[in-house]
Structure formats: structure tokens, C-alpha cells
Amino acid sequence: MIPHRAQPASTTVAPAAAAAHPGNGGTGADVTGSGAAKGPGGLGLSGLGPVPAGSVAYPPRILKRVTPAYPIQARVRGVAGRVVVEVVLGREGQIRRVTVVHSVPPLDQAAIRAVRQWRFSPARDASGAPVSVIVDIPVVFTLDD
């Protein structure tokens, strides 16, 4: 019997294909661009900052993903849920910033620690130039019976 499962929600970074819901155990959730061009992390399409990943011709791809460790205290207390982190990727695909945008407080830090270890290919515009992007990554923590 597996007492718990924590899973990143997707292996590609692209506009929504299948939203996370209880029926898929969180494995089919989308990883999409969000927000407006803002913040640090390199230049986006407009030269003002990162842009939503869904707005570029060639979104980044996940090259390496790390499954988060389920926090022991959260597991003991029966806490499960979906943490969504917003990630700003630089022009070379490196993680510049990770921010929780949908919180489950006992699970947030585990999600952040795992996602900081992910690796991405650079996003590219229609001309093939690398661009900085913003992506949302849902990380689903479920307790199995």
C-alpha cells in the first residue's frame, strides 16, 4: 500500500491540454503561461520582461522534473491538495523566480523545492529567438488509502 503520492502535474509546458481533476490523480494537468509581461528574468517578446508561455511560438519543454517529497506533518494531518507555482524562465530556460499563486500552506515549500530543480528548454518566438516566459505549474499532492 502506498500511503501518499505527490506529483508534478505535467511533462510539457504548453497551453492547457487537460486540467487537473480528482479523476486523473493530478497527472494530466496543464502547465500554462500566466500573467502579463513583468518582473526580472530577461526579455520577453516586447523587450519589457517575461511573457506568458502560451503566447510564444515555441513554448519551453520540461527536460527534467522532480517529484516533491510529501511533507511528513502534512501526511500525518491528512493534508492533500494542489499547489500552483508561477515560474519565470529566463531566455536560456533557467528558473529565475518561483512564486506560489495557489497555496496549500503545509505543501507550498515542498512544491517550491521540487520545482526549483526542474530544467527547461528555452522558449522561442516565431523567428527562433529565445524569450523569457512565465509558466504556471500545478503540483498535486494526494493521500492514497
ChimeraX attribute file (.defattr): number of C-alpha atoms within 10 A of each C-alpha:
attribute: neighborCount
match mode: 1-to-1
recipient: residues
	/A:1	5
	/A:2	7
	/A:3	9
	/A:4	15
	/A:5	18
	/A:6	24
	/A:7	22
	/A:8	25
	/A:9	25
	/A:10	22
	/A:11	16
	/A:12	18
	/A:13	23
	/A:14	21
	/A:15	17
	/A:16	15
	/A:17	13
	/A:18	14
	/A:19	16
	/A:20	20
	/A:21	13
	/A:22	10
	/A:23	8
	/A:24	12
	/A:25	16
	/A:26	25
	/A:27	21
	/A:28	18
	/A:29	23
	/A:30	23
	/A:31	29
	/A:32	22
	/A:33	26
	/A:34	19
	/A:35	14
	/A:36	12
	/A:37	19
	/A:38	17
	/A:39	15
	/A:40	15
	/A:41	23
	/A:42	20
	/A:43	20
	/A:44	26
	/A:45	20
	/A:46	10
	/A:47	12
	/A:48	14
	/A:49	21
	/A:50	28
	/A:51	27
	/A:52	23
	/A:53	29
	/A:54	20
	/A:55	17
	/A:56	21
	/A:57	13
	/A:58	20
	/A:59	26
	/A:60	27
	/A:61	16
	/A:62	17
	/A:63	12
	/A:64	12
	/A:65	18
	/A:66	15
	/A:67	19
	/A:68	22
	/A:69	17
	/A:70	21
	/A:71	17
	/A:72	11
	/A:73	11
	/A:74	15
	/A:75	18
	/A:76	8
	/A:77	9
	/A:78	11
	/A:79	18
	/A:80	20
	/A:81	18
	/A:82	24
	/A:83	24
	/A:84	23
	/A:85	23
	/A:86	23
	/A:87	25
	/A:88	30
	/A:89	30
	/A:90	25
	/A:91	23
	/A:92	17
	/A:93	23
	/A:94	18
	/A:95	21
	/A:96	17
	/A:97	16
	/A:98	20
	/A:99	14
	/A:100	19
	/A:101	15
	/A:102	14
	/A:103	16
	/A:104	17
	/A:105	13
	/A:106	19
	/A:107	25
	/A:108	21
	/A:109	17
	/A:110	19
	/A:111	32
	/A:112	20
	/A:113	15
	/A:114	17
	/A:115	24
	/A:116	16
	/A:117	14
	/A:118	15
	/A:119	18
	/A:120	21
	/A:121	18
	/A:122	21
	/A:123	25
	/A:124	23
	/A:125	16
	/A:126	10
	/A:127	8
	/A:128	10
	/A:129	12
	/A:130	24
	/A:131	29
	/A:132	33
	/A:133	36
	/A:134	31
	/A:135	27
	/A:136	25
	/A:137	26
	/A:138	28
	/A:139	30
	/A:140	26
	/A:141	29
	/A:142	21
	/A:143	16
	/A:144	10
	/A:145	7
